[in-house]
Amino acid sequence: MSKGLQKISVMLVLSFMLSAFTTFTAAAASESKTNSTSRSIGSRVQTIQSKFEDAGAFFGNENAEVAFVKLGGKWGLIDKSGQVIVQPVYDSFKGASSTAKFVQRNKKWGLIGSDGKEIVPPKYDSVGSGFYDGLAAVSVGGKWGYIDGKGNEVIPLVFEFASAFDDGVAFVGGYWDQSDVFIQSFIDTSGTTVALLPKNLSYPWNVDGNQIFNEGLLWVESTTSINPSESASSELQGAHTSEGTKIITKTGVVDPKTGEVILNAEYDDLVSDTSSHYFQGGYAIVAKDGKRMIVNKEGTVISDLPQYKDAEFIYETGFNEGYAAISVDGKWGYIDTSGKEIVAPKYDEALNFSNGLAAIKVNNQWGFIDKSGKVIISPQYDEVGYFSPEGFAYVVKGEKYGFIDKAGKVVTPIQYDGASNYYDGYAVVVEGKKMGLIDKSGQVIVKPQYDSIYTFGGSDRSDLYFARQVTDFSKKLFVKGFATVKLDGKWGFISIQESASSPSLSATPTASKVLINGKEVSFEAYNIGGNNYFKLRDLAAALNGSKKSFEVKWDGAKNAISLESGKVYTPVGGELQVSGKSTAQTATATDSKIYLDGKEVQLTAYNIGGNNYFKLRDIGKLFDFGVTWNGKANTIEVDTSASYKDE
């Protein structure tokens, strides 16, 4: 696929602050620096002056929120007032948890908290990518083990390698009982072996304390040495050794919790390097004996894609929202997870679905189709982005950028020299070589004046590439309320704050009946702004036992809600209880993070009386069940046997 990528480094800034923290309105700031104005629309911008060599995101809790910044070639910590609380003495740092970071000094790694105190002094040779299930992998002298958040070595450093934990399981390897036999196994958070990796299989990629599981499973390989002169098959493919022997590599999948082989190691490497060893939404496309097929996480072959048997077949980007873009003999179309051809290959290029629409290219012009294949926005743009959770995508005409909504209406004029996707309600726009920010209404919040802006994803900072194929909307421009910006070669921070508290919304009790698969169920639900909002746990309880059941877990320490599709719901008490309130209630927006099958998703939620309420249609779209409105019967109908359709 021709990428045609427009790349603009939007680099994130966190800076060591020796000067005062300043506050000013967006318009006043723009006038003082550029002798022009930008509209502030009731907000103000706080800054920590750009004067530092480099920076990382703010982290911590309500008691202490700090950021790493670099000065004189070393890293230290500042607070939100810009005051230095830890002098710059560290050589490097990297993510560990929301309240602590790994720090390196004299080639050794330790752990520091957001209060500026060292939890573990630098003593480890290597550390993993962070804390998962409360543990982080660390190593000394080539031996790996695990520490907890207090720095205690809870699993001894005895392994030759160790992965990060994922859902209570990690992958380790070592020599046991002073034996020369090398064993690869899966352990739980107590260090107990729960399963062994079969001896004929291996994980050949980098481990080093990183997350390696894919939707709860592990892709593995088997290798076989074959002398071609002794083989009757001329179809075998593999790497030649210096002696002429071929090394044949095959791929399979193992369940780390049981050691069960889900897919026998008899598949060729996945069809494309970009999707190699990757389930997405529970499905992957693999190849065997020259044939492609769809498999699910239970190891079942869903379809062997017979319609593409003799075609030149390309599969690059995985299943997204239940569909995959595929290329057949140079033309692009879409298949669903059953292998059914939803849109015949007829487009010059095609991108993944995002928020119900997918970009397609015809005669060098881009437009959008829906999941039925209907053209919603006719091909007319030179370049496009993905539709974000906010419902906007950037478009390009004649090298100028703007934004459209899902109906194709231009909501931000096509006038900028660059633009990013929307992230957490804001998008970067470029004028000349300077970057600023607009909000969801398209209003300029920060006039373009910065050289660069960083984004953060997980524990890592990164350049923001304005690239069509990137759909990771979990990235953040603002972390703990601050974005990091570069001005005249130095880094600082900006924070956008409303000049007055955001008004609360009125939530009216929903008078409509609710049918779940034809059966009436009583909910405590509210109408906010014309949409119906339900308690998440009420919906999980009501759908339990259906094809669309899901589990709900709460992590108070991380202020995060975890959703697991296809899992039995575990009641916690209080589900489907109705208070009988008949008067309007006060609703305020909630800021909890929400994860679906380990991936962060963006949903609008409100707190009403201490409970979080979610838009029913958002949940229907997330888990793909039908939501319809019967006006004559004043009834909301939920059908778990039907797929979700937009209003």
FIBA-58618 format. One record per residue: residue in three letters; x, z, y of N, C-alpha, C in turn. Coordinates in pm, whole numbers, plus 50000, padded with zeros to 5 digits. Example, Ala and Ser with C-alpha at 12.3 -4.5 7.8 and 13.67 -1.06 7.14 Angstrom:
// residues 2
ALA513195078049431512305078049550513205078049670
SER512855070849775513675071449894512905078750003
//
This chain:
// residues 647
MET500845000049881500005000050000500885000050123
SER500534991450216501244991550344500805003650424
LYS501715011950462501335024550525501005023150672
GLY501775015250744501505013550886501415026550961
LEU502275035750928502105049350977502565050651121
GLN501795057851196502195061451332502675075751326
LYS503945077951347504515091251334504875096651472
ILE504385108251497504765115051620505115129151583
SER506325133251611506735146851578506015156451670
VAL505225165451608504535175151688505095188451644
MET506125193251708506925203951652506545217351712
LEU506595227551629506065240451661507125249651719
VAL506725257451813507725264551889507515279351884
LEU508535287051856508455301451872509765305751933
SER509785313852033510975315252113511335329452139
PHE512645331852147513145345252173512965348252319
MET512315359252348511855361352483512565372852549
LEU513255369452656513925379652735513255381152871
SER512255372552897511575373153025510125377253006
ALA509425378553117508065384053112507085374053056
PHE506005379353004504885371752952503985368053070
THR503665355153084502895350953201501545345553162
THR500575346953250499225342153226498775333953346
PHE498135322453318497645314453429496575305253376
THR495725300053462494685290853418495305277653383
ALA494615269953295495155257053252495325247753371
ALA494385247853462494485238953578495645242853668
ALA495805255853693496885260253780498235257353720
ALA498345259253588499625256453522499985241853536
SER498995233053518499265218853527499695215053668
GLU499045220953770499415217653907500835221853938
SER501215233953894502525239053930503635231253864
LYS503355225353748504425218453677504415203453702
THR503225197553721503145183053724502485177653851
ASN502065186653939501385182754062500105174954034
SER499505177853916498205172053881497405182853810
THR496165180153785495305190453728494785186353592
SER494435196653509493695194453385492525204053386
ARG491465200553323490255208453328490375220553239
SER490075232353290490275244553213489025248753138
ILE487835243853178486535247053119486435261553074
GLY486775270553165486555284753141487585291353053
SER488665284553020489695290552937490955292553019
ARG491895300152968493165301853035494275300852933
VAL495455297652979496605295852891497615306752920
GLN498035313652817499115323352829500375317052773
THR501505319852834502745313852786503825324352768
ILE504665321852671505975328152661506975317052692
GLN507745319052795508555308352853509415301252749
SER509475288052761510275279852671511745281352705
LYS512455289552629513885291652656514665295052529
PHE514115291952413514745295952288515145283852205
GLU516095286052115516685275052038515775270251926
ASP514965279251872514065275751763513105287351744
ALA512085285651659511105296251642510275294051516
GLY509635304851471508715304251359507395310451400
ALA506365310051320505025314451359504935329651369
PHE503965334151449503665348451452503105352751316
PHE503415365051279502865370651155502675385551175
GLY501995391951079501775406351087500315409851080
ASN499975422251120498595426851122498265431751262
GLU497075438051276496645441951410497565452351474
ASN498355459251392499255469451445500565463651497
ALA500965452251442502245446251481502225431451449
GLU502215423051552502275408551535503525403651606
VAL504405397251529505725393551579506065379351535
ALA507115373851593507575360451557509095360351554
PHE509635352451461511075349951459511425339551565
VAL512485342151637512995332651735514515332551726
LYS515105321751771516545319751756517225319851892
LEU518295327551899519075328452022520535330651985
GLY521425322552042522835323852009523135320851864
GLY522315312151803522545308151664522045318051561
LYS521405329051604520905339251512519415341551536
TRP518755347251433517315349551440517005364351459
GLY515995366951543515475380451561513975379851580
LEU513375391051624511925391851636511515395251779
ILE510425388851823509775392751948508335396451918
ASP507725404252010506295406951999505535397452091
LYS504225399252102503415389852178503585391152328
SER504275401452372504595402352514505905395452546
GLY506585390352442507865383752462509035393152455
GLN508785405952424509855415752418510595414952284
VAL511915416252288512725416352168512545429852098
ILE512115429551972512005442051898513055443051787
VAL513625431651746514755431551653515775421651708
GLN516965426251736518005417751791518325406251695
PRO518735394751750519045383151665520335385151586
VAL520175388751457521335391251371521255383551240
TYR520135376651215519935370251085520305355451091
ASP520815350550979521225336450971520045327150946
SER519025332450876517875324250842516715333350805
PHE515525327550794514355334850745513445324950676
LYS512525329950595511505321450537510315329950495
GLY509205323150468507955330150443508005339050320
ALA507305350350328507155359250214505695362950197
SER505115368850302503705372450300503185372250443
SER501925376350461501345376250595501905387250682
THR502565397250622503085408550700504585410750681
ALA505265402150609506705403750587507355390150566
LYS508665389250594509415376850576510755379950510
PHE511235370250434512585371150380513575367850493
VAL514665375250497515705372750597517055371550526
GLN517945363250581519255361050521520355365150620
ARG521315372550568522495376250645523685376450552
ASN524765369550592525975368750510525675363750369
LYS524805353450362524445346450238523645355050141
LYS523105366150186522265374650103520885375750167
TRP519845377250079518485377650125517895391650112
GLY517115395450213516385407950210514955405650257
LEU514265416550291512855415650330512635424550451
ILE511955419050553511675426550674510185426350703
GLY509625437550750508215438450782507955434850927
SER506665433250960506315429651097506555441151194
ASP506835453151142507205464251229508675463951266
GLY509405453951216510825452351247511745460151157
LYS511205467451058512025475450968512345467650841
GLU513595468650795513975462150670513375469550552
ILE512565462550476511995468150354513035467950244
VAL513775457050237514895455550144516075450050223
PRO517195456650226518365451050296518835438450225
PRO519445429150296519915416750232520855419650116
LYS520425416149993521245418649874521025408349764
TYR520025399649779519715390049674520375376449704
ASP520805369749596521405356449612520365345949648
SER519185347249587518095337649609516765345049607
VAL515785339449676514425344649673513475332949658
GLY512285335849606511295325349585510565321649713
SER509465314649695508735309449810507815319649874
GLY507675331549814506845341749875506205350749772
PHE505325359649821504595368949734503295362449687
TYR503105362749557501875357749497501445367949391
ASP500165371549395499685382449309500495395149334
GLY500975396649456501685408849495503145409349457
LEU503685398849396505075398849350505815386549402
ALA507125388049423507985376949465509195376349373
ALA509615364249340510775362349253512065363649335
VAL513055370649280514355372449344515435371149237
SER516675368249281517745366849182519055372249234
VAL519865377049141521245381349166522085376649048
GLY523215370049078524105365548971523445356148872
GLY522495348248921521825338548833520705344248749
LYS520385356948765519315363248689518125365848781
TRP516935362348733515725363448813514825374748764
GLY514135380848859513105390648830512135390948946
TYR511395402148961510345402649062510335416049135
ILE510045415349266509865427349346508425427649398
ASP507955439749432506655440949496506835441749647
GLY505745443449720505805443249865506565454749926
LYS506815465249847507605476549895509075475149861
GLY509425464149793510825461749757511225467249622
ASN510275472949547510585478149414510775466849315
GLU511825467549232512035457449127511155461149009
VAL509965455449007508965459348908509115451748777
ILE509745440048781510085432648659511585429848667
PRO512375435148572513845434648581514375420348596
LEU515545419248657516195406448679516945402548551
VAL516225396348458516815392948328516615378248291
PHE515895370748373515525357048336516495346848396
GLU516665335848322517485324848372516755317048482
PHE515455316748474514645310948581513305318248583
ALA512615317548696511315324048709510535317048819
SER509285313948792508425307648892507685318348971
ALA506975314049074506055322949142504855325549052
PHE504185336749074502955339649000501815331149054
ASP500875328348966499685320849003498545325848915
ASP497555332248977496415337648904496875346848790
GLY497895355048821498325365348727499345361148625
VAL499855348848632500785343748531501975337048599
ALA503175338848540504385332048587505105325948467
PHE505935315948496506715309048392508155313448403
VAL508725318548292510105323448292510845318048170
GLY512165319148176512985314948062514215323748051
GLY514655326147929515845334347910516215335847764
TYR517315343147741517785346047606517305359947568
TRP516715361147450516065373547412516835380847301
ASP516815394047313517395402747208518825398747176
GLN519615395847281521015392047267521195380147174
SER520155371947168520195360147083520675348247164
ASP521135337847096521525325647166520375315747171
VAL519185320547134518005312047138517355313247276
PHE517185302047342516595301947475515075300447461
ILE514335309547520512885309747507512245308147644
GLN511265299147652510485297347773509095303147748
SER508655311847839507395318847814506635321047943
PHE505425326147926504565329748037504355344748034
ILE504495351348151504355365748157503255369348257
ASP502705381648242501745386548340502475395248442
THR501745401248534502365408548644503015421748600
SER502795425748476503505437448424504815433548356
GLY505055420448342506245415448274506035413048127
THR504805415148080504475413147939504295398347909
THR504865393847797504705379847756503275377647708
VAL502615367747766501245364647725501185352047640
ALA502215343547649502235331247568503635325247574
LEU503965317447472505235310247466504995295447490
LEU505945289047557505895274547568506415268647437
PRO505665259647376506145253547251507575248247265
LYS508375250047159509805247147165510125232547196
ASN509225223447162509505209247185509175204847327
LEU508735214347413508335211047549509225218047650
SER509285212447768510075218647875509455215248009
TYR509835223148109509465220148247510735215848318
PRO510925202948344512235198048389512465198548539
TRP511465203148617511605202948761512065216548813
ASN512335217148940512855229449001511845240848992
VAL512315252548952511465264548943511825273849059
ASP512935281149049513505289049159512485297049239
GLY511575303749170510615312349237509505305249309
ASN509335292249284508325284249353507015283849275
GLN505955279749342504685277349275504765263949203
ILE504495264149074504665251948995503395247948920
PHE502375256648919501175253548844500255244448925
ASN499565235948856498665226348918497245229448870
GLU496435234848963495075239048930495055247748805
GLY496025257048798496065266648689496725262048562
LEU497245249848560497875244248440499315240148471
LEU500095237948365501495233948381501745220548314
TRP502245211048394502675198248339504055199948277
VAL504225194848156505475196448082505905182948025
GLU507125182747972507655170447913508245173147776
SER508255162747696509025162847571509965150947575
THR511145152447520512115141547518512545138747374
THR512745126147346513175121747213514305111647229
SER515365113347151516475103747152516265093647041
ILE516315080847076516085070246979517165059746992
ASN517725055746880518665044546877517875031746869
PRO517915023446973517085011346975517285002446853
SER518485002246798518744993646683517994998246560
GLU517595011046561516885016546445515385016546466
SER514955012346586513525012746616512914998946601
ALA511744998546540511054985846522510264981946646
SER510124991546737509304988846856510184984146971
SER509744973647036510444968947156509744973847282
GLU508674981947263507894986347377508384999447435
LEU509275006347361509715019447406510475018347537
GLN510135027247629510795027347757511475040747776
GLY512635040847835513325053447859514685050847920
ALA515425061747943516745060648003517805058947895
HIS518765050047919519865047947825520975058147848
THR521515063647741522715071947752523925062747750
SER525115068547771526335060547771526605054647634
GLU526015060947530526215055747394525165045247358
GLY524245042447449523225032347422521935037947367
THR521895051047337520685057147287519655058147399
LYS518395056147364517335057447463516745071547459
ILE516505077147578515835090047590514395087247630
ILE513475090247540512065087647564511415100547616
THR510805099747733510155111347794508645109347796
LYS507925119447748506475119247749505965131847819
THR504755130847873504195141447956502955147247892
GLY502775160447910501575167247862501245178947953
VAL500265186947913499785198147994499565210247905
VAL499965222047956499835234647882499055244647967
ASP498225252747899497535263747966498455275847965
PRO498925280648082499915291548084499355304948036
LYS498055306648037497495319447996497395320947845
THR497425309647775497295310147629498435302947556
GLY499175294547625500185286347561499595274347491
GLU498275272747498497605261647432497985248447497
VAL498275238547414498555225147464497225218347496
ILE496975215847623495725209547665495805194447648
LEU496925188747687497195174547665498505173447588
ASN498455167547471499695165647394500695157547477
ALA501965160647461503015153747534503225139847473
GLU502275131047499502325117447446501975107147554
TYR501885111947677501535103047787502785098947863
ASP502735086547916503795082248004503665090148134
ASP504725089648215504635096348344503415090748417
LEU502805098848501501575094648566501775081648642
VAL500665075248671500675061448716501465059248844
SER501475068948935502185067449062503025079649089
ASP504195077549147505055088849181504365098549276
THR503515093349365502895101949464501875111349404
SER501325108049287500335116749224500855122449093
SER502125120449065502675124348936502485139148909
HIS502055142148788501835155848743500875163148835
TYR499705157448852498815163148952497355161248916
PHE496675172548890495225172548885494715174249027
GLN493615167649057492985169449186491485169949162
GLY490885181349197489465183149170489155183349023
GLY490145187148941489915188348797490175175948716
TYR490625165148779490835152448708492185146448745
ALA492745138748650493975131348673493905118248598
ILE494655108448643494785095748570496155095448506
VAL496195093248375497445092648301497545079148232
ALA498725076448177498955063648109499485066247968
LYS499065057947874499535059047736499505045247674
ASP500665041347623500785028147558500295016947651
GLY500605018247778500245007947873498815008547923
LYS498025018247875496625019547916496485031548010
ARG495575030248106495295041348196493995048048154
MET493935060948176492715068248141492565080448229
ILE491315084748247491015096848322490905108448224
VAL491585119348254491485131448172491055143048261
ASN490395152848200490045164848276490915176548233
LYS490695188148291491555199648267491325205948130
GLU490295201648060490085206247922490795197347822
GLY491435186647870492165177647782491325166247729
THR490085165147778489185154647731489455141647806
VAL489535130647730489645117447792488255113347837
ILE488035112547967486725109448023486445094448013
SER487475086448043487325071948037488695065648019
ASP488755055047942490015047847927490085035748020
LEU489145035248117489145024848220489315010848160
PRO488455007048067488644994047999488534982148093
GLN487824983748205487644972348295488934968048362
TYR489974976748355491234973448420492364971348319
LYS492014968248199492994967648090494154958448120
ASP493884946548169494954936748190495284934648337
ALA494844943648421495054941848565496274949548613
GLU496794945148726497824952848795497124964348866
PHE497354976448817496564988048859497434997948933
ILE497005002149050497735012149129496795023549163
TYR497285035749142496515047849171497465057349243
GLU497195059949370498205067149447497785081049493
THR496555082649534496245094349615495365104649547
GLY495015102949420494235112949350492765112549384
PHE491985120849311490565121949338490335131249456
ASN489495126849546489135135049661487635133649682
GLU486945145049687485495145149696484875137149581
GLY485545137349465484995131149345485295116349328
TYR486085110549417486365096149410487865093649428
ALA488335082849368489735078949382489795064449429
ALA490685061849523490935048149566491895041749467
ILE491565029849419492405022949321492605008449365
SER493745002949326494044989049357494104981149227
VAL493394970149223493364961549105493694947349149
ASP494824942449100495274928949134495304926849286
GLY495774937349356495994936049499494824939349588
LYS493654942149532492484945749612492074960149580
TRP491484966849680491194981049668489704983849658
GLY489374993749573488004998549558488025013149520
TYR486925018049461486805032249429486165034249292
ILE486655044349221486025048849098485675063649113
ASP484695068149034484385082449033485085089048915
THR484845101848895485575109248791485145105548650
SER484055097948636483665093048503484305079648471
GLY485015073948570485615060748552484725049448598
LYS483515052948644482585042648691483085036648822
GLU482995023548830483405016548951482295017849055
ILE482555025649161481565027949265481605016849369
VAL482805012949407482995001749499483984992149435
ALA483554979949411484424970149346485654967449431
PRO486804965149368488024962149445487874949349526
LYS487754950949658487564939349745488214941049882
TYR488764953049907489344955750038490854954050035
ASP491414951050152492864949250162493594962550145
GLU493004973250195493504986850175492324996350174
ALA492525008150117491465018150113492105031950105
LEU491505041450176492005055050179491025064550112
ASN491455076850088490605086850025489375090050110
PHE488335094950041487195100250113487565113450178
SER487005115550296487205128050367485945130850447
ASN485305142050416484055145750482483025134550474
GLY482945128450353481875119050322482145104550353
LEU483225101450425483525087550459484945084050419
ALA485165071150391486505066250355486825054050439
ALA488085052950478488525041650560488865029850471
ILE488435017950513488725005450440489244995150540
LYS490064985950489490694976050576490314961950533
VAL489884954050631489524940050608490114931850722
ASN490914921850685491514912950786492224920750896
ASN493024930450853493864938550942493064947651035
GLN491804949851007490974958851086490384969650995
TRP490324981951050489844993350972488434997351013
GLY487645001050912486325006850932486095017750830
PHE484845022050810484545032950718483305029750634
ILE483335034250508482185033150419481765047050375
ASP480505048250326480075060850266480235060150115
LYS479765070250044480015071149900479165061449819
SER478195055049881477445044549812478095030949830
GLY479135030449913479795017849942479265010950066
LYS478255017050131477685011050252478655012250368
VAL478835001350442479685001550561478975009050672
ILE479525020150714478935028450818479515024950955
ILE480815022550959481495018651083482245005651053
SER481834994951115482384981851082483874981251114
PRO484644973551036486084972251061486344966551201
GLN487044974351284487274970151423488504976751484
TYR489184985651407490284993351462491614989351397
ASP492694990551475494024987151426494584997951335
GLU494135010151354494615021651275493555032451284
VAL493465040851181492485051751181493085063951113
GLY492505075451142492835087751070491695091450977
TYR491805103250917490735108450833489735116250917
PHE488495116950869487515125450934487805139950900
SER487955147951005488285162050989487005170050967
PRO487125183050931485935191450916485085191951043
GLU485715189551159484955189351284484095176751296
GLY484335166851209483525154651211484075143551296
PHE485385144051329486005133851412487195127551342
ALA487455114951375488665108051328489275100651445
TYR490605100451448491225092651556491215077951516
VAL491155069251617491165054751597492125048751699
VAL492605036751666493585030051751493125015851780
LYS493195012251908492964998451950494034994852051
GLY494784984152019495804979652113496804990452147
GLU497194998652048498175009352062497665021152145
LYS496365021852172495785033352240494885041052143
TYR494915054352158494225063252065493015069852132
GLY491975071852052490815079752092490175085451967
PHE488965090851979488285096951865486855091751855
ILE486385090351730484995086751703484365097551617
ASP483015098051618482315106951526481875099051403
LYS481165105551311480835099151183479785088251196
ALA479155087351312478225076351337478925064351401
GLY480215066151432480975055351495480995056051646
LYS480355066251704480335067651849481705072251900
VAL482205065952005483465070152067483185082852147
VAL483785094052102483535106952168484685110952259
THR485865105352238486995107152328487535093252361
PRO487585089652486487985075952523489295071652458
ILE489355058752423490555053252360491555050052471
GLN492345060452508493195059352626494555065852609
TYR494775072752497496025080252480497075071952407
ASP498325076052424499445069252358499695074552217
GLY499005084952180499105090552045498065101452031
ALA497725104751907496775115551881496925119951736
SER496675132651713496705138051577495295139451525
ASN495145142851396493875147551346493545160751414
TYR492285164951403491905178251450492375188651351
TYR492935199451403493335210951323492805223451391
ASP492045231351317491415243651365490795242051504
GLY490105230751524489335228751646490045221951760
TYR491325218751743492095212251850492835200051794
ALA493075190451882493885178851846494955176851951
VAL496095171851908497185168552000496935154452053
VAL497135152652183497085139352244498385137052320
VAL498745124452335500025120852395499795111352512
GLU500455114452622500515105352736501985102752765
GLY502395090052755503815086952764504515093152645
LYS505405102652670506075109852562505745124752566
LYS504715128452641504355142452656503075145552579
MET503035157752521501925161852436501115173052499
GLY499805172452476498895182852519497825184752415
LEU496765192052450495705195452354494335192452412
ILE493435187452326492025186252361491215194552263
ASP489995198652304489135206052213488135196652147
LYS487145202252077486205194052000485295185652090
SER485165189552215484355181552307485145170152370
GLY486465169752342487315159552401487895163652535
GLN487575175852581488095180552708489565184352695
VAL490355181252798491765184752799491885199752825
ILE492455206952728492665221252741494085223952792
VAL495045216552741496425217452787496865203352823
LYS497135201152950497545187852995498835183752926
PRO498955170952883500195166452820501405168952909
GLN502295177852862503485181652938504615186152848
TYR504335187552716505325192752624505985181552544
ASP507225184152505507985174152428507565174052282
SER507125185652231506815186652090505915198752065
ILE505175198151956504335209351910504445209851758
TYR504655221851707504745223451561503355225851501
THR503225223151372502105228051293502645236951183
PHE501765245751133502145254651024501185252750908
GLY501745252250787500945251650666501475261750568
GLY500635271250526501125281950440502165290050514
SER503345291350456504405299150520505425290150589
ASP505165277150587506165267650637505725261350768
ARG506695258250851506445250450970506865236150941
SER506265226851013506605212950986506255204351106
ASP506905192651110506495182551205505095177951167
LEU504305174451266502975169151239503055153951243
TYR502855147751128502875133251121501455128051139
PHE501285119151235499975113351256499835101951155
ALA499585105751030499635095950923498305095350850
ARG497865083350819496545081350758496405088550625
GLN497455088850544497275093650409497305108850397
VAL497535116050506497615130450501496245136450529
THR495685144250436494355150150453494395165250446
ASP495535171250472495655185750463495195191950595
PHE493885195250602493355200850725493515215950730
SER494235221750632494485236150637495645239550731
LYS496365229450776497465232050870496915237851001
LYS497755245251071497325252151191498225248351309
LEU497595245951423498335244951547498555258751607
PHE497555267451588497625281151640497705290951524
VAL498695299851529498855310451431498865323651506
LYS497975332651466497825345351537497555342951686
GLY496875331851714496485328951851497485321151934
PHE498675318051878499715311351955500135298151890
ALA500335288051973500955275551931502375275251987
THR503245267951918504655267551959504985253952016
VAL505545253952135505735241652210507175240552257
LYS507615228152274508985225352320508925218852457
LEU509715224352547509755219252683511205218952730
ASP511655207052767513035205152815514055210552715
GLY513815207852587514765211452483514715225752436
LYS513825234052492513715248052452512295251052406
TRP512195261652324510925265052262510275277252326
GLY508935277052329508155288352376506785288052311
PHE505855296052364504525297152305503445295052409
ILE502305290252364501115290252448499955295952367
SER499045302552437497855308052374496665304952462
ILE495625299452404494405296152479493415307452457
GLN492975313452565492025324552555490855322052647
GLU489675325052598488485323752680488525334252791
SER488115330352909488105339653021487035350253007
ALA486055347552924485025357452894484755356952746
SER484205367652693483925368152550482945357252511
SER483175351252394482265340852346480895347052322
PRO479825340652369478495346552351478085346952205
SER477345357552171476785358452036475625348752025
LEU475315344751903474215335751878473035343351821
SER471855337551840470645343551784470385337651647
ALA470155346551549469865342251412468435346251378
THR467595336151352466175338651323465945338551173
PRO465255348651118464975348750974464295335850931
THR464755330150822464195317650770462855320250702
ALA461835313250751460505315250694460225305950576
SER461115296450553460895286550447461075292550309
LYS460325287150213460535290650073461805283550024
VAL462455289449924463655283549866463425281749716
LEU463585269449669463475266449526464855263249471
ILE465245270349366466485267449294466115260949162
ASN466385248149150466015240549029464545242448997
GLY463705242049102462255242849085461675256749080
LYS462525267049078462055280849069462275287649203
GLU461205294349254461315301049382462205313349372
VAL463125314649465464045325949471464015331649613
SER463945344749624463905351149755465305353749806
PHE465565349249928466855351249992466645358050128
GLU467665365250173467715369150313468545358550383
ALA467865349250448468525337850510468125337050656
TYR468985330350736468745329350879468965315050926
ASN468225311451032468395298551095469205300451224
ILE470335293451231471205293951348471425279651396
GLY470985276651514471195263351570470585252151489
GLY469455254951420468785244651342469275243151200
ASN470215251651157470725251251020470475264650951
ASN470255264050819469975276050742471265281850685
TYR471445294850703472645301850659472265312450555
PHE473045312850445472785321850334474025330350306
LYS473795342250245474915350150197475585342750082
LEU476905342250085477645334949983477395340849844
ARG477415353949833477225360249702475785358549651
ASP474815357749743473445354849700473365341149635
LEU474015331149698474005317649641474715317249507
ALA475865324349498476595324749371475755331049261
ALA475025341749295474175348349195473015339349154
ALA472415332249252471275323649222471675311549137
LEU472895306749154473355294849080474085298548952
ASN474265311448925474995315748805474315310548679
GLY475115304948590474585299348467474215284748476
SER474205279248598473925264948614475225257048607
LYS475115243848618476295235248616477155237148740
LYS476595243148844477315244748970477635259448998
SER477755267648894478105281748914479505282948972
PHE479725293549049481055295749106481305310649125
GLU482575314349119482985328249137483375330649281
VAL483165342849328483525346849464484415359049456
LYS485575358449520486495369949525486885372449669
TRP487085385249703487455389149838488805396049837
ASP489695391549926491005397749943491045403750083
GLY490785416850091490735423350220492055423150293
ALA493165424550218494485424750282494785411550351
LYS494275400650295494545387350352493355382050433
ASN492275390050439491065385650508490655371850458
ALA490575370550325490355357450263489285358250155
ILE488475347650148487465345950044487945335049951
SER487975338049821488415328249721487225323949636
LEU486995310949630485915305149550486515297349434
GLU485925298849315486415291849197485245284349135
SER485315271049139484215262749088484155263248936
GLY482945262648884482735262148739482935275448668
LYS483125286348744483345299448684482055307748690
VAL481915316848594480775325948592480925335948707
TYR479845338148780479905347448893479865361948845
THR480695370448903480745384748871480025392548981
PRO478845398148953478105405549056478855418049101
VAL478715421449228479315433549281478255443549327
GLY476985439649317475895448249360475335444049494
GLY474025444049506473375440549633472985426149646
GLU473285417949543472935403849551471405401949550
LEU470945392249628469545388049633468605399249671
GLN469095408849748468225419249803467755414749941
VAL466465416149967465875411550092465395423650171
SER465855424850296465505436350379464125435150441
GLY463645422850454462335420850514462345420550665
LYS463525419250727463605418550873462885406150923
SER462095407951029461325396851082461735393051224
THR462635400751283463085397851419464445391151420
ALA464745384451531466025377451542467185387451539
GLN468285383351480469475391651469470615385151547
THR471655392951574472835387851645473855382551544
ALA474315370351566475305364051478476595361551556
THR477705365551497479015363051558479885355551459
ALA480705346351509481565338151422482575346951348
THR482835343751221483835350951142485075342351128
ASP486225349151107487485341951100488185343250965
SER487455347350862488075348550730488485334850678
LYS489635334250612490065321950547489265320050418
ILE489015307650382488225304550263489005294750178
TYR489135297950048489875289449956488965285049842
LEU488995272349810488285266849695489305262149593
ASP489305268549477490245265149370491675264849423
GLY491995274749508493355276349557493695268449681
LYS492785259849729493055251549846492165256049961
GLU492765258050078491985262750192491005252050237
VAL489785256450266488745247550317488215253350448
GLN487655244650531487155248850661485635249350657
LEU485055261150673483615262950675483235271650794
THR482075268750852481555277050960480785288750899
ALA481095300750943480425312650890480135322251004
TYR479065330150987478685339951088478475353451021
ASN478795363951097478555377551050477255382451110
ILE476345386551023475045391951064474855405150992
GLY474835415951066474615429051006475665433050905
GLY476915428450927478005432150837478195423150718
ASN477375412550704477505403050594477825389150647
ASN478605381550571478965367950610477945357950556
TYR477465349450644476475339450608477085325550627
PHE476795316550530477345303150532476225292850534
LYS476515281250596475535270550602475275265150461
LEU473995264650423473625260350288474155246350259
ARG474065237450355474515223650331476035222950312
ASP476765231650381478215232050360478555236050217
ILE477825246050164478075250450026477635239749927
GLY476515233149958476065222249871477075211049864
LYS477655207749980478675197249983479925201549911
LEU480295214449927481515219549866481465218949714
PHE480285222649656480155223049510479335211549455
ASP478945202349544478255189949505476935192649433
PHE476035200149498474665201149446473695196749555
GLY472515192449512471545186749604470865197249690
VAL470725194149819469985202549912469035193549990
THR467725196049976466745187650045465725196550116
TRP465065190650213464045197650291462705190650271
ASN461715198350227460355193450210459525198750325
GLY459345190350428458665194950548457215198550525
LYS456535190650441455125193450417454925207150351
ALA455805210550260455675223250189456485234350255
ASN457195231050365458065240750433458995247350331
THR459665238850253460445243750139461855237750139
ILE462835246450116464215242050093464415240949943
GLU464885229449897465035227249754466495225049718
VAL466965232749620468325231549569468245226449426
ASP468975215549397468955209449265470395208049216
THR470775216249116472155215849067472425203948978
SER471395196548940471625184448859471835172248945
ALA471625173749076471795162549170473065164349250
SER473575153249302474755153749387474335155749532
TYR475245161049609474965163549750474885150349827
LYS473945149449918473825138050008473695143150150
ASP474415136750242474315140650382472905138250434
GLU472555145950537471245144450597471085130550656
//
